[in-house]
Amino acid sequence: MIEFPETHVLANQIQRTLVGKKIVRVQADTYPHKFAWYSGDPQEYPAMLEGKTITSAGARGGFACGGTCVVILCEDALLIITTPIKYHRAGEKLPAKHQLLLKFDDASYMSCTVQMWGAMFCALAEDGRLPEDRAISPLSEAFDEAYFEKLRRSVAPGMSVKAFLATEQRIPGLGNGVLQDILWNAQLHPKRKMESITDAEMHALFESVRNTLQAMREQGGRDTEKDLFGHPGGYKTILSKLTLSCPCPRCGSLPIRQSFLGGNIYFCPGCQPNI
């Protein structure tokens, strides 16, 4: 599933690149994937989409699985996508396997290939417009410290800070990937219990959520992920699979990777102590 910054990057690139292109062929569920989800029967997607022109695109929260998604308006139909999306110019090699493939009238393509899991929903558009957000974006005015504190009070005191931020889509699009730098910037260990977080640390965490996600979005997504054209994002991750051998830029300690809550966590033992 794509996370917050990449959702916005992909939506903006689709708006600039694909708007005006007519869909001439659709293939959905050609290569079945256990964790690829569709709305209704994917074999009906061609009848819903073929002959339609892409008219707009945007990033939205609260639709598919509660997270963020790319929403593509195709006249009176909507594509709601939470998987990586790639554009292929005419003549470029297509992926060997895909869960959704659109061919356009200029012989270019758009493909979706599920990595771990993801949704590719197709539905009728209301009023022929892109829908509004169904969830509060972490970069919206409504996402203030009072709202963040409300989220804190909604969880059990013994919950880890990783579980608070990156499970149940309390903050749409904030997953295990973007979590690592958010916690590094806030100097919090992923396993810290919420009951141990002080008010000052909670303020630092709030600021880090907003500032880190904004930086990731503005810099074209993370360098661990690919954009619409298959290029890595411009945001250089501090803690990720790419930086395990790199000393912490703040204290010089080597990062640690551990398995925790169904995924890897990365942290600096020097400036993110588990106290």
Backbone as JSON, one array per atom type, in Angstrom:
{
  "sequence": "MIEFPETHVLANQIQRTLVGKKIVRVQADTYPHKFAWYSGDPQEYPAMLEGKTITSAGARGGFACGGTCVVILCEDALLIITTPIKYHRAGEKLPAKHQLLLKFDDASYMSCTVQMWGAMFCALAEDGRLPEDRAISPLSEAFDEAYFEKLRRSVAPGMSVKAFLATEQRIPGLGNGVLQDILWNAQLHPKRKMESITDAEMHALFESVRNTLQAMREQGGRDTEKDLFGHPGGYKTILSKLTLSCPCPRCGSLPIRQSFLGGNIYFCPGCQPNI",
  "N": [[0.84, -1.2, 0.0], [0.58, 2.19, -0.88], [2.0, 5.04, 0.74], [1.41, 8.18, 2.53], [3.08, 10.45, 1.38], [3.86, 9.49, -1.19], [1.4, 8.95, -2.35], [0.39, 11.53, -2.85], [2.36, 12.51, -4.58], [2.12, 10.74, -6.8], [-0.56, 11.25, -7.56], [-0.4, 13.96, -8.37], [1.39, 13.72, -10.52], [-0.08, 12.09, -12.25], [-2.2, 13.79, -12.78], [-0.87, 15.72, -14.3], [0.13, 14.22, -16.42], [-1.61, 12.18, -17.45], [-4.2, 13.14, -17.76], [-6.69, 13.74, -20.13], [-6.1, 11.63, -21.75], [-7.49, 8.86, -23.51], [-9.0, 5.87, -22.49], [-8.52, 2.79, -23.95], [-8.32, 0.08, -23.64], [-8.76, -2.32, -21.04], [-7.38, -4.31, -18.52], [-7.99, -6.33, -15.84], [-7.19, -8.06, -12.91], [-5.79, -9.99, -14.3], [-3.52, -11.35, -13.6], [-3.92, -13.03, -10.93], [-3.76, -12.08, -7.49], [-3.3, -12.8, -4.12], [-3.73, -10.81, -2.24], [-4.8, -8.68, -3.61], [-7.28, -6.38, -4.09], [-10.54, -5.77, -5.3], [-13.41, -3.84, -6.34], [-16.51, -5.23, -6.47], [-16.94, -7.22, -9.44], [-13.98, -7.67, -11.1], [-13.93, -8.23, -13.78], [-15.82, -6.67, -14.9], [-14.73, -4.21, -15.15], [-13.65, -3.37, -17.72], [-16.02, -2.67, -19.19], [-16.87, -0.52, -17.7], [-14.86, 1.37, -17.98], [-13.55, 1.49, -20.51], [-13.22, 3.49, -23.38], [-13.58, 5.81, -22.0], [-12.35, 9.03, -20.95], [-9.6, 10.21, -19.1], [-10.09, 12.62, -16.69], [-9.39, 13.99, -14.36], [-7.33, 13.89, -11.33], [-6.49, 13.0, -7.95], [-5.26, 13.03, -4.52], [-6.58, 11.26, -1.82], [-8.08, 10.62, 1.42], [-9.29, 7.99, 3.58], [-10.86, 6.29, 2.02], [-10.24, 3.6, 0.5], [-9.64, 0.97, 2.55], [-9.26, 2.72, 4.61], [-6.94, 4.23, 4.47], [-4.69, 6.38, 2.62], [-5.23, 7.18, -0.83], [-4.9, 7.12, -4.42], [-7.06, 8.84, -6.45], [-8.67, 8.58, -9.44], [-10.41, 10.24, -11.89], [-12.5, 9.23, -14.41], [-14.31, 10.44, -16.51], [-17.43, 9.51, -15.88], [-16.71, 7.61, -14.09], [-14.82, 6.25, -11.35], [-11.51, 5.5, -10.4], [-10.02, 4.03, -7.66], [-7.15, 3.79, -6.0], [-4.65, 2.05, -4.23], [-2.21, 0.98, -4.66], [1.21, 0.75, -5.93], [1.76, 2.75, -8.84], [2.46, 2.9, -12.29], [3.58, 4.6, -15.21], [3.8, 3.91, -18.66], [5.4, 4.75, -21.5], [4.64, 4.75, -25.05], [5.75, 1.83, -26.55], [7.5, 1.17, -24.51], [8.68, -1.35, -22.23], [6.35, -3.52, -20.68], [5.2, -4.47, -17.37], [5.88, -7.83, -16.26], [3.93, -9.1, -14.78], [0.78, -7.98, -13.65], [-1.87, -6.31, -11.84], [-3.73, -4.49, -12.62], [-4.23, -2.97, -15.72], [-4.14, -0.34, -17.94], [-4.67, 0.66, -21.24], [-3.96, 3.38, -23.37], [-5.16, 5.74, -25.87], [-2.95, 6.64, -27.25], [-1.2, 4.6, -27.35], [0.25, 4.33, -25.04], [0.59, 3.19, -21.59], [-0.85, 2.52, -18.33], [0.01, 0.98, -15.34], [-0.71, -1.17, -12.53], [0.81, -2.86, -9.96], [0.61, -5.12, -7.46], [2.4, -5.16, -4.44], [2.73, -5.93, -1.54], [0.03, -5.77, -0.51], [-3.05, -4.4, -1.77], [-5.55, -2.11, -3.05], [-7.69, -1.75, -5.87], [-10.13, -0.18, -6.8], [-13.16, 0.29, -8.64], [-15.69, 2.52, -9.41], [-18.87, 4.22, -9.78], [-18.83, 7.72, -10.37], [-19.88, 10.38, -8.3], [-21.8, 13.02, -9.38], [-19.96, 13.49, -11.33], [-17.48, 14.38, -10.42], [-14.36, 14.66, -8.61], [-14.24, 13.03, -5.46], [-14.51, 14.39, -2.1], [-12.16, 14.46, 0.68], [-12.46, 11.8, 3.03], [-11.4, 11.58, 5.45], [-9.33, 13.1, 8.01], [-6.65, 14.88, 6.89], [-3.16, 14.67, 7.67], [-1.82, 17.01, 7.12], [-3.63, 18.99, 7.07], [-5.55, 21.87, 8.25], [-7.3, 21.07, 10.18], [-6.03, 19.05, 11.46], [-4.75, 19.47, 14.21], [-3.03, 20.19, 17.35], [-4.86, 19.65, 19.35], [-6.54, 17.8, 18.16], [-4.67, 15.76, 17.74], [-4.08, 15.1, 20.37], [-6.53, 14.1, 21.1], [-6.56, 11.76, 19.58], [-4.53, 10.45, 20.95], [-5.74, 9.98, 23.45], [-7.55, 8.1, 22.74], [-6.45, 5.6, 22.63], [-5.04, 2.63, 24.2], [-3.1, 2.98, 27.19], [-0.84, 1.35, 27.33], [-0.04, 0.93, 24.74], [2.32, 0.83, 22.07], [4.33, 3.47, 20.62], [4.75, 3.14, 17.93], [2.58, 1.49, 17.19], [0.51, 3.25, 17.79], [0.87, 5.33, 15.88], [1.06, 4.02, 13.37], [-0.81, 1.99, 12.9], [-4.19, 0.84, 12.28], [-4.86, 3.01, 10.75], [-5.2, 5.55, 11.95], [-4.06, 7.94, 11.38], [-4.38, 8.82, 8.25], [-2.58, 7.23, 5.69], [-0.17, 7.2, 7.02], [2.17, 4.99, 7.48], [4.27, 2.09, 8.18], [6.54, 2.72, 6.73], [7.0, 5.6, 6.45], [7.07, 6.11, 9.1], [9.57, 5.72, 10.37], [11.43, 7.9, 10.02], [9.89, 9.92, 11.1], [9.79, 9.24, 13.83], [12.52, 9.31, 14.39], [13.09, 12.03, 14.03], [11.57, 13.04, 16.12], [12.9, 11.95, 18.22], [12.15, 9.55, 19.48], [11.77, 6.21, 20.56], [10.55, 3.41, 18.7], [9.27, 1.45, 20.25], [8.47, 2.62, 22.57], [6.12, 3.13, 25.19], [2.88, 4.56, 25.09], [1.97, 5.65, 27.46], [4.26, 6.53, 28.63], [5.07, 8.74, 27.3], [5.85, 12.09, 27.47], [4.26, 15.37, 27.86], [5.79, 17.27, 26.51], [7.24, 15.65, 24.76], [5.13, 14.67, 23.3], [4.31, 16.94, 21.97], [6.57, 17.36, 20.39], [6.39, 15.09, 18.82], [4.0, 15.52, 17.42], [4.74, 17.81, 15.91], [6.73, 16.64, 14.4], [5.38, 14.7, 12.89], [3.84, 16.31, 11.12], [5.84, 18.01, 9.92], [7.73, 16.19, 8.86], [6.2, 14.6, 7.06], [5.39, 16.62, 5.32], [7.83, 17.45, 4.24], [8.61, 15.1, 2.92], [6.59, 14.9, 1.01], [6.89, 17.31, -0.46], [9.4, 16.97, -1.53], [9.11, 15.05, -3.45], [8.48, 12.44, -2.66], [9.79, 9.46, -0.99], [13.19, 8.18, -1.14], [13.21, 5.48, -1.16], [11.05, 4.62, -2.55], [9.16, 4.48, -5.67], [8.23, 6.76, -8.31], [5.63, 7.8, -10.66], [6.96, 7.4, -13.02], [8.84, 5.53, -12.51], [11.03, 6.46, -11.1], [13.1, 7.0, -8.22], [12.08, 8.73, -5.21], [12.86, 12.16, -4.18], [13.35, 12.7, -1.52], [15.65, 12.07, 0.93], [15.93, 9.35, 2.88], [16.44, 9.05, 6.39], [16.42, 6.92, 8.18], [16.25, 3.8, 7.0], [16.14, 0.9, 4.8], [18.15, 1.61, 3.12], [20.02, 2.97, 4.58], [21.28, 1.56, 6.6], [23.97, 1.07, 7.03], [24.94, 3.54, 7.5], [26.17, 6.08, 9.62], [24.33, 7.62, 12.29], [23.18, 10.85, 11.58], [22.96, 12.64, 13.63], [24.09, 11.73, 16.1], [26.02, 9.87, 15.48], [25.88, 7.13, 15.97], [25.4, 3.74, 14.82], [22.54, 2.73, 12.98], [19.86, 0.55, 14.05], [18.11, -2.36, 13.05], [15.1, -4.01, 13.61], [12.63, -6.6, 13.98], [9.26, -5.9, 14.49], [5.95, -5.81, 15.49], [4.88, -6.94, 13.08], [6.5, -5.92, 11.06], [9.58, -4.31, 9.95], [11.46, -2.24, 12.14], [13.4, 0.73, 12.34], [15.92, 2.33, 14.13], [17.85, 4.72, 16.01], [20.19, 3.81, 18.35], [21.5, 5.58, 19.96], [20.25, 8.14, 20.1], [17.57, 7.59, 20.3], [16.48, 6.32, 22.74], [15.0, 3.49, 24.41], [13.24, 4.2, 26.82]],
  "CA": [[0.0, 0.0, 0.0], [1.36, 3.43, -0.93], [1.81, 5.88, 1.92], [0.96, 9.55, 2.31], [3.79, 11.31, 0.42], [3.83, 8.93, -2.54], [0.04, 9.12, -2.88], [0.29, 12.89, -3.38], [3.26, 12.62, -5.73], [1.51, 10.02, -7.92], [-1.76, 11.97, -8.0], [0.02, 15.15, -9.11], [1.98, 13.31, -11.79], [-1.17, 11.62, -13.1], [-2.92, 14.98, -13.21], [-0.1, 16.4, -15.34], [0.54, 13.34, -17.52], [-2.63, 11.28, -18.0], [-5.47, 13.82, -18.05], [-6.91, 13.91, -21.56], [-5.89, 10.37, -22.45], [-8.67, 8.0, -23.58], [-8.74, 4.46, -22.19], [-9.03, 1.95, -25.04], [-8.37, -1.33, -23.21], [-8.58, -2.5, -19.6], [-7.2, -5.67, -18.02], [-8.03, -6.35, -14.37], [-7.08, -9.4, -12.31], [-5.23, -10.94, -15.26], [-2.6, -12.16, -12.81], [-4.51, -12.96, -9.59], [-2.9, -11.9, -6.33], [-4.1, -13.11, -2.94], [-4.04, -9.6, -1.5], [-5.26, -7.63, -4.52], [-8.7, -6.22, -3.83], [-11.32, -5.06, -6.3], [-14.8, -3.6, -5.97], [-17.34, -6.0, -7.38], [-16.28, -8.15, -10.33], [-13.01, -6.94, -11.92], [-14.19, -8.45, -15.2], [-16.72, -5.62, -15.36], [-13.99, -2.94, -15.28], [-13.58, -2.87, -19.1], [-17.28, -2.02, -19.58], [-17.0, 0.73, -16.96], [-13.77, 2.31, -18.22], [-13.11, 1.62, -21.9], [-13.85, 4.6, -24.1], [-13.63, 6.99, -21.14], [-11.16, 9.87, -20.91], [-9.2, 10.65, -17.75], [-10.39, 14.06, -16.59], [-8.66, 14.59, -13.22], [-6.8, 12.95, -10.33], [-6.17, 13.63, -6.67], [-4.97, 12.16, -3.38], [-7.68, 11.33, -0.87], [-7.97, 9.74, 2.56], [-10.5, 7.43, 4.15], [-11.65, 5.5, 1.08], [-9.88, 2.18, 0.48], [-8.97, 0.46, 3.75], [-9.09, 3.8, 5.57], [-5.71, 4.96, 4.28], [-4.72, 7.33, 1.51], [-5.31, 6.54, -2.13], [-4.97, 7.95, -5.61], [-8.39, 8.77, -7.06], [-8.6, 9.01, -10.84], [-11.74, 10.42, -12.47], [-12.59, 8.88, -15.82], [-15.64, 10.93, -16.84], [-18.41, 9.18, -14.86], [-16.21, 6.47, -13.31], [-13.68, 6.53, -10.47], [-10.56, 4.48, -9.99], [-9.51, 4.32, -6.32], [-5.99, 2.91, -6.06], [-3.7, 2.14, -3.11], [-1.01, 0.24, -5.04], [2.12, 1.5, -6.8], [1.25, 3.01, -10.2], [3.54, 3.27, -13.2], [3.22, 5.0, -16.57], [4.69, 3.35, -19.67], [5.25, 5.4, -22.8], [4.47, 3.84, -26.18], [6.95, 1.07, -26.89], [8.24, 0.75, -23.33], [8.37, -2.69, -21.74], [5.33, -3.59, -19.65], [5.55, -5.44, -16.32], [5.55, -9.23, -16.57], [2.66, -9.38, -14.11], [0.1, -6.78, -13.19], [-3.23, -6.53, -11.36], [-4.58, -3.58, -13.4], [-3.49, -2.4, -16.85], [-4.93, 0.5, -18.82], [-4.03, 1.11, -22.46], [-4.52, 4.64, -23.83], [-5.29, 5.89, -27.31], [-1.66, 6.95, -27.85], [-0.4, 3.38, -27.19], [0.92, 4.29, -23.74], [-0.11, 2.36, -20.62], [-0.7, 2.7, -16.89], [-0.09, -0.33, -14.69], [-0.68, -1.32, -11.07], [1.31, -4.17, -9.57], [0.54, -5.22, -6.0], [3.61, -5.66, -3.8], [2.26, -6.71, -0.4], [-1.42, -5.79, -0.67], [-3.53, -3.13, -2.27], [-6.9, -2.05, -3.62], [-7.91, -1.09, -7.15], [-11.58, -0.14, -6.88], [-13.77, 1.04, -9.73], [-17.06, 2.84, -9.0], [-19.45, 5.38, -10.44], [-18.51, 9.0, -9.74], [-21.04, 11.2, -7.98], [-21.8, 14.37, -9.98], [-18.86, 13.64, -12.27], [-16.39, 15.13, -9.8], [-13.56, 13.96, -7.62], [-14.83, 13.13, -4.13], [-13.75, 15.06, -1.05], [-11.56, 13.57, 1.68], [-13.33, 11.21, 4.05], [-10.62, 11.54, 6.69], [-8.56, 14.31, 8.26], [-5.28, 14.78, 6.42], [-2.2, 15.16, 8.67], [-1.32, 18.34, 6.76], [-4.75, 19.93, 7.02], [-5.7, 22.72, 9.43], [-8.07, 20.34, 11.19], [-5.1, 18.19, 12.2], [-4.02, 20.33, 15.14], [-2.58, 19.46, 18.54], [-6.03, 19.17, 20.08], [-6.97, 16.57, 17.48], [-3.64, 14.76, 18.0], [-4.27, 14.67, 21.76], [-7.74, 13.26, 21.09], [-6.12, 10.44, 19.12], [-3.77, 9.84, 22.03], [-6.65, 9.52, 24.49], [-8.4, 7.03, 22.22], [-5.74, 4.32, 22.62], [-4.65, 2.11, 25.49], [-1.83, 3.56, 27.65], [0.28, 0.44, 27.1], [0.24, 0.79, 23.3], [3.59, 1.4, 21.63], [4.17, 4.65, 19.78], [4.61, 2.65, 16.56], [1.19, 1.06, 16.99], [-0.32, 4.46, 17.82], [0.98, 6.1, 14.65], [1.1, 3.3, 12.09], [-1.83, 0.94, 12.76], [-5.6, 1.25, 12.28], [-5.02, 4.21, 9.92], [-5.64, 6.73, 12.71], [-3.58, 9.05, 10.56], [-4.41, 8.2, 6.92], [-1.36, 7.24, 4.89], [1.03, 7.08, 7.85], [2.46, 3.58, 7.67], [5.56, 1.73, 8.74], [7.63, 3.3, 5.97], [7.28, 6.99, 6.84], [7.17, 6.15, 10.56], [10.93, 5.67, 10.89], [12.01, 9.24, 10.12], [9.06, 10.7, 12.02], [10.22, 8.96, 15.2], [13.89, 9.8, 14.55], [13.02, 13.48, 14.21], [11.01, 13.3, 17.45], [13.8, 11.28, 19.17], [11.36, 8.57, 20.23], [11.95, 4.81, 20.18], [9.26, 2.85, 18.24], [8.63, 0.58, 21.24], [8.04, 3.4, 23.74], [4.7, 3.05, 25.51], [2.23, 5.87, 25.05], [1.85, 6.18, 28.82], [5.54, 7.1, 29.04], [5.34, 9.93, 26.49], [5.55, 13.34, 28.19], [3.59, 16.39, 27.04], [6.8, 17.87, 25.63], [7.53, 14.68, 23.71], [3.94, 14.6, 22.45], [4.37, 18.11, 21.1], [7.62, 17.1, 19.41], [5.89, 14.08, 17.9], [3.04, 16.21, 16.56], [5.49, 18.63, 14.96], [7.48, 15.76, 13.5], [4.42, 14.11, 11.93], [3.5, 17.3, 10.09], [7.01, 18.5, 9.19], [8.36, 15.11, 8.1], [5.35, 14.27, 5.93], [5.43, 17.73, 4.37], [9.12, 17.38, 3.53], [8.56, 13.94, 2.02], [5.7, 15.22, -0.12], [7.44, 18.39, -1.26], [10.61, 16.51, -2.21], [8.8, 14.05, -4.46], [8.42, 11.1, -2.1], [11.02, 8.92, -0.4], [14.13, 7.53, -2.07], [12.95, 4.03, -1.12], [9.85, 4.34, -3.34], [9.23, 4.95, -7.06], [7.13, 7.61, -8.74], [4.86, 7.32, -11.81], [7.88, 7.08, -14.12], [9.81, 4.55, -12.04], [12.18, 7.12, -10.5], [13.01, 7.13, -6.76], [11.76, 10.07, -4.72], [13.99, 13.02, -3.86], [13.57, 12.79, -0.08], [16.65, 11.11, 1.38], [15.54, 8.81, 4.17], [17.46, 8.99, 7.43], [16.38, 5.55, 8.67], [15.59, 2.9, 6.05], [17.02, -0.17, 4.33], [19.25, 2.22, 2.39], [20.94, 3.71, 5.47], [21.67, 0.74, 7.74], [25.42, 1.17, 7.26], [25.3, 4.96, 7.61], [26.06, 6.58, 11.0], [23.28, 8.6, 12.57], [23.69, 12.21, 11.35], [22.86, 13.46, 14.84], [24.99, 11.3, 17.18], [27.08, 9.02, 14.97], [25.65, 5.71, 16.21], [24.88, 2.98, 13.68], [21.14, 2.37, 13.2], [19.5, -0.85, 14.32], [16.86, -2.85, 12.44], [14.48, -5.11, 14.35], [11.26, -6.95, 13.62], [8.34, -5.49, 15.56], [4.57, -5.59, 15.07], [4.63, -7.32, 11.71], [7.36, -5.23, 10.09], [10.86, -3.86, 10.49], [11.64, -0.89, 12.66], [14.76, 1.24, 12.3], [16.07, 3.38, 15.13], [19.21, 5.02, 16.45], [20.3, 3.48, 19.78], [22.11, 6.68, 20.69], [19.36, 9.27, 20.39], [16.19, 7.12, 20.46], [16.51, 5.26, 23.76], [13.7, 2.9, 24.81], [13.19, 4.41, 28.27]],
  "C": [[0.88, 1.25, 0.0], [1.01, 4.31, 0.27], [1.61, 7.34, 1.52], [1.76, 10.34, 1.26], [3.7, 10.8, -1.01], [2.45, 9.03, -3.17], [-0.1, 10.5, -3.52], [1.16, 13.07, -4.62], [2.63, 11.96, -6.96], [0.29, 10.76, -8.46], [-1.4, 13.2, -8.82], [0.61, 14.79, -10.47], [0.91, 12.8, -12.77], [-1.97, 12.8, -13.63], [-2.2, 15.66, -14.38], [0.1, 15.54, -16.59], [-0.61, 12.61, -18.21], [-3.96, 11.97, -18.31], [-5.56, 14.1, -19.55], [-6.69, 12.65, -22.37], [-7.15, 9.51, -22.38], [-8.24, 6.55, -23.34], [-9.35, 3.6, -23.3], [-9.07, 0.47, -24.67], [-8.06, -1.42, -21.72], [-8.4, -3.99, -19.31], [-7.13, -5.6, -16.5], [-8.01, -7.79, -13.89], [-6.59, -10.44, -13.31], [-4.25, -11.88, -14.57], [-3.07, -12.1, -11.35], [-3.46, -12.89, -8.49], [-3.78, -12.03, -5.09], [-4.56, -11.86, -2.21], [-4.27, -8.4, -2.42], [-6.77, -7.55, -4.41], [-9.36, -5.34, -4.88], [-12.72, -4.79, -5.75], [-15.68, -4.35, -6.98], [-16.51, -6.96, -8.2], [-15.29, -7.39, -11.21], [-13.21, -7.16, -13.42], [-15.18, -7.43, -15.76], [-16.0, -4.28, -15.55], [-13.89, -2.46, -16.73], [-14.85, -2.14, -19.54], [-17.45, -0.67, -18.91], [-16.01, 1.79, -17.42], [-13.4, 2.5, -19.69], [-13.93, 2.67, -22.64], [-13.94, 5.88, -23.28], [-12.29, 7.73, -21.16], [-10.86, 10.26, -19.46], [-9.34, 12.16, -17.68], [-9.71, 14.73, -15.41], [-8.18, 13.5, -12.28], [-6.48, 13.71, -9.06], [-5.82, 12.58, -5.64], [-6.07, 12.36, -2.35], [-7.45, 10.34, 0.27], [-9.32, 9.19, 2.97], [-11.36, 6.61, 3.21], [-11.31, 4.02, 1.18], [-9.09, 1.83, 1.72], [-8.65, 1.56, 4.75], [-7.85, 4.64, 5.38], [-5.83, 6.01, 3.2], [-4.71, 6.56, 0.2], [-5.22, 7.58, -3.22], [-6.35, 7.75, -6.22], [-8.3, 9.37, -8.45], [-10.02, 9.08, -11.4], [-11.68, 10.17, -13.97], [-14.03, 9.16, -16.27], [-16.63, 10.58, -15.72], [-17.99, 8.0, -14.0], [-14.99, 6.9, -12.5], [-12.81, 5.29, -10.33], [-9.97, 4.92, -8.65], [-8.4, 3.32, -6.06], [-5.06, 3.14, -4.88], [-2.41, 1.39, -3.41], [-0.05, 1.16, -5.78], [1.55, 1.61, -8.22], [2.42, 3.42, -11.07], [2.98, 3.59, -14.58], [4.26, 4.45, -17.54], [4.41, 4.05, -20.99], [5.14, 4.35, -23.91], [5.8, 3.15, -26.49], [7.76, 0.62, -25.7], [7.77, -0.63, -22.86], [7.35, -2.63, -20.62], [5.74, -4.6, -18.58], [5.1, -6.85, -16.69], [4.21, -9.63, -15.97], [2.07, -8.08, -13.59], [-1.3, -7.15, -12.72], [-4.23, -5.57, -12.0], [-3.72, -2.96, -14.48], [-4.46, -1.63, -17.73], [-4.1, 0.85, -20.05], [-4.73, 2.37, -22.95], [-4.47, 4.74, -25.36], [-4.0, 6.3, -28.01], [-0.67, 5.8, -27.7], [0.48, 3.39, -25.95], [0.03, 3.52, -22.76], [0.07, 2.91, -19.21], [-0.9, 1.35, -16.23], [-0.07, -0.2, -13.18], [-0.23, -2.74, -10.77], [1.38, -4.22, -8.05], [1.85, -5.79, -5.47], [3.25, -6.53, -2.6], [0.74, -6.89, -0.47], [-1.86, -4.44, -1.19], [-4.89, -3.25, -2.93], [-6.88, -1.29, -4.94], [-9.41, -1.12, -7.4], [-12.03, 0.68, -8.08], [-15.24, 1.26, -9.37], [-17.57, 4.02, -9.81], [-19.12, 6.64, -9.66], [-19.79, 9.78, -9.47], [-20.84, 12.59, -8.58], [-20.62, 14.59, -10.93], [-17.69, 14.42, -11.72], [-15.57, 14.22, -8.89], [-14.21, 14.09, -6.25], [-13.93, 13.9, -3.17], [-13.12, 14.01, -0.13], [-12.62, 13.05, 2.63], [-12.62, 11.13, 5.4], [-9.82, 12.83, 6.81], [-7.11, 14.09, 7.84], [-4.32, 15.31, 7.49], [-1.61, 16.52, 8.32], [-2.43, 19.37, 6.63], [-4.8, 20.77, 8.3], [-6.43, 22.0, 10.56], [-7.18, 19.41, 12.02], [-4.22, 19.08, 13.06], [-3.65, 19.53, 16.4], [-3.74, 18.95, 19.37], [-6.54, 17.86, 19.48], [-5.98, 15.44, 17.77], [-3.77, 14.22, 19.42], [-5.51, 13.8, 21.87], [-7.41, 11.86, 20.6], [-5.37, 9.71, 20.22], [-4.7, 9.27, 23.1], [-7.51, 8.35, 24.04], [-7.74, 5.66, 22.28], [-5.35, 3.91, 24.03], [-3.3, 2.67, 25.91], [-0.62, 2.68, 27.35], [0.63, 0.24, 25.64], [1.58, 1.43, 22.98], [3.33, 2.6, 20.72], [4.1, 4.25, 18.31], [3.17, 2.25, 16.28], [0.25, 2.26, 16.96], [-0.32, 5.17, 16.47], [0.65, 5.28, 13.4], [0.14, 2.13, 11.98], [-3.22, 1.58, 12.8], [-5.87, 2.52, 11.46], [-5.64, 5.38, 10.7], [-5.22, 8.01, 11.99], [-3.45, 8.5, 9.14], [-3.1, 8.36, 6.16], [-0.08, 7.16, 5.69], [1.23, 5.6, 8.17], [3.85, 3.35, 8.2], [6.74, 2.37, 8.01], [7.98, 4.71, 6.42], [7.5, 7.12, 8.35], [8.6, 6.36, 11.04], [11.54, 7.07, 11.05], [11.2, 10.15, 11.03], [9.55, 10.5, 13.46], [11.67, 9.4, 15.42], [13.88, 11.31, 14.79], [12.48, 13.85, 15.59], [11.86, 12.7, 18.57], [13.04, 10.34, 20.09], [11.62, 7.16, 19.68], [10.6, 4.23, 19.75], [8.53, 2.02, 19.28], [8.19, 1.34, 22.5], [6.53, 3.28, 23.94], [4.1, 4.46, 25.54], [2.12, 6.48, 26.44], [3.14, 6.83, 29.31], [5.87, 8.4, 28.29], [4.91, 11.19, 27.25], [4.82, 14.32, 27.26], [4.58, 17.04, 26.06], [7.14, 16.94, 24.47], [6.34, 14.55, 22.76], [3.9, 15.78, 21.5], [5.41, 17.9, 20.0], [7.16, 16.08, 18.37], [4.88, 14.68, 16.93], [3.75, 17.03, 15.49], [6.21, 17.76, 13.94], [6.57, 15.11, 12.48], [4.17, 15.09, 10.79], [4.74, 17.69, 9.25], [7.66, 17.42, 8.33], [7.52, 14.74, 6.88], [5.35, 15.37, 4.88], [6.72, 17.71, 3.56], [9.13, 16.24, 2.53], [7.71, 14.24, 0.79], [6.34, 16.25, -1.03], [8.68, 17.96, -2.05], [10.37, 15.33, -3.14], [8.76, 12.62, -3.97], [9.79, 10.63, -1.62], [11.91, 8.25, -1.44], [14.01, 6.01, -2.05], [11.77, 3.63, -2.0], [10.0, 4.96, -4.74], [8.01, 5.8, -7.4], [6.46, 7.01, -9.98], [5.76, 6.85, -12.94], [8.98, 6.1, -13.71], [11.05, 5.14, -11.41], [12.02, 7.18, -8.98], [12.72, 8.57, -6.36], [13.01, 10.84, -4.32], [14.26, 13.18, -2.38], [14.53, 11.69, 0.36], [16.3, 10.61, 2.78], [16.73, 8.77, 5.14], [17.57, 7.57, 7.98], [15.58, 4.7, 7.68], [16.57, 1.8, 5.68], [18.24, 0.38, 3.61], [20.32, 2.81, 3.31], [21.46, 2.89, 6.64], [23.16, 0.85, 8.05], [25.89, 2.6, 7.44], [25.16, 5.43, 9.06], [24.93, 7.6, 11.13], [23.84, 10.02, 12.37], [23.63, 13.09, 12.58], [23.89, 13.05, 15.9], [26.1, 10.36, 16.72], [26.91, 7.54, 15.21], [25.13, 5.03, 14.94], [23.42, 2.6, 13.95], [20.96, 0.87, 13.42], [18.19, -1.16, 13.6], [16.37, -4.04, 13.24], [13.09, -5.39, 13.78], [10.35, -6.62, 14.78], [6.97, -5.19, 14.95], [4.37, -5.82, 13.57], [5.45, -6.61, 10.66], [8.65, -4.81, 10.75], [10.75, -2.45, 11.05], [13.12, -0.55, 12.58], [14.86, 2.34, 13.35], [17.54, 3.57, 15.46], [19.31, 4.71, 17.95], [20.86, 4.63, 20.61], [21.12, 7.77, 21.05], [17.87, 8.89, 20.37], [16.14, 6.01, 21.5], [15.1, 4.77, 24.11], [13.58, 3.0, 26.32], [11.75, 4.31, 28.77]]
}
